[in-house]
């Protein structure tokens, strides 16, 4: 079975930093690897614990994801498609970090 380009460690990938935007419960982004798993890191203000959610990008490397309905408060959100970056957190290339306030329903 052929290895998808995004999983082929020997294939060269763009080192451009992906970008995300967040509004309400929607997180969108671009500049990720196409058809690839992306981890979204969610950190609540004043919390020491991060939550990670996995989503898939489309064929153009764009991300469209809904946050879980129970997520509320001041949040900091970033995403990675797991490309290596020796200077990045956990050795990964991360998007920008968005701050978002989600009010309780």
Backbone torsions as a table, in degrees:
resi	resn	phi	psi	omega
1	UNK	NA	128.5	179.3
2	UNK	-66.6	147.8	177.4
3	UNK	-85.3	126.7	176.6
4	UNK	-57.2	146.4	-178.5
5	UNK	-51.2	-41.0	-175.9
6	UNK	-68.8	-18.7	178.3
7	UNK	-100.9	-4.1	-177.6
8	UNK	-83.7	107.1	-175.6
9	UNK	-64.7	-23.7	-178.1
10	UNK	-85.0	-13.7	179.2
11	UNK	-74.7	142.8	178.6
12	UNK	-83.4	140.6	179.8
13	UNK	-124.2	154.6	176.5
14	UNK	-62.5	143.3	177.0
15	UNK	-100.0	8.3	178.3
16	UNK	-62.2	139.0	-179.0
17	UNK	-74.1	126.3	176.2
18	UNK	-66.8	157.6	-178.5
19	UNK	-125.3	137.8	175.8
20	UNK	-125.4	159.3	175.0
21	UNK	-134.9	148.3	179.1
22	UNK	-135.4	139.1	177.1
23	UNK	-152.7	123.7	-176.1
24	UNK	62.6	-125.4	177.3
25	UNK	-102.4	11.8	-176.6
26	UNK	-105.5	130.2	173.7
27	UNK	-117.8	125.8	176.9
28	UNK	-123.8	157.8	179.5
29	UNK	-166.5	170.6	178.5
30	UNK	-147.5	167.2	178.8
31	UNK	88.1	10.2	176.6
32	UNK	-89.0	169.0	174.9
33	UNK	-66.7	139.7	179.7
34	UNK	-66.8	144.1	176.2
35	UNK	48.5	51.6	-173.1
36	UNK	-133.5	149.9	175.3
37	UNK	-71.2	137.0	177.9
38	UNK	-125.2	133.6	174.9
39	UNK	-97.7	125.8	174.9
40	UNK	-101.3	125.6	178.4
41	UNK	-99.4	126.6	179.1
42	UNK	-118.8	123.9	177.6
43	UNK	-122.9	125.9	175.4
44	UNK	-80.3	144.0	178.7
45	UNK	-56.2	130.8	177.9
46	UNK	78.8	5.1	179.5
47	UNK	-103.0	148.5	178.0
48	UNK	-97.0	-1.8	-175.6
49	UNK	-112.0	133.0	175.7
50	UNK	-99.5	146.6	171.3
51	UNK	-108.1	140.1	179.6
52	UNK	-120.0	133.1	177.2
53	UNK	-123.8	145.4	-179.2
54	UNK	-108.9	132.5	177.4
55	UNK	-134.7	169.7	177.2
56	UNK	-113.6	141.8	172.9
57	UNK	-84.1	163.6	175.8
58	UNK	-86.0	-175.1	-177.2
59	UNK	-65.8	-13.8	177.6
60	UNK	-100.7	3.7	-179.1
61	UNK	79.8	21.5	178.5
62	UNK	-98.5	147.9	-178.3
63	UNK	-114.3	133.0	175.5
64	UNK	-137.8	109.2	-174.8
65	UNK	-143.1	144.7	174.9
66	UNK	-98.3	133.1	174.0
67	UNK	-75.3	153.5	177.2
68	UNK	-57.6	146.3	-176.7
69	UNK	-62.4	-27.6	-177.7
70	UNK	-79.8	-3.7	-178.1
71	UNK	-79.0	119.5	-179.9
72	UNK	-139.7	167.3	177.0
73	UNK	96.0	-168.8	178.5
74	UNK	-81.7	122.8	-175.2
75	UNK	-124.1	150.0	172.2
76	UNK	-119.3	124.1	-172.2
77	UNK	-125.0	133.2	174.6
78	UNK	-141.4	163.8	-177.7
79	UNK	-141.8	152.6	176.3
80	UNK	-140.2	145.3	172.0
81	UNK	-103.3	16.5	172.1
82	UNK	75.5	16.4	172.9
83	UNK	-67.9	143.1	-179.9
84	UNK	-71.4	145.2	173.7
85	UNK	-153.0	103.6	-176.5
86	UNK	-55.8	-26.2	-179.3
87	UNK	-93.2	-3.1	-176.8
88	UNK	-90.2	165.4	176.9
89	UNK	-58.8	130.9	-179.6
90	UNK	59.3	21.1	179.0
91	UNK	72.5	20.0	-177.7
92	UNK	-116.0	154.9	173.2
93	UNK	-84.0	119.4	-177.9
94	UNK	-110.6	152.5	173.1
95	UNK	-70.8	179.7	168.0
96	UNK	-61.4	162.5	175.5
97	UNK	-103.1	126.4	177.1
98	UNK	-98.3	141.8	168.8
99	UNK	-104.6	143.6	-173.0
100	UNK	-148.3	139.9	172.6
101	UNK	-113.9	123.3	178.2
102	UNK	-114.7	114.6	-179.5
103	UNK	-75.1	150.9	175.8
104	UNK	-69.3	141.5	-177.3
105	UNK	-76.3	NA	NA
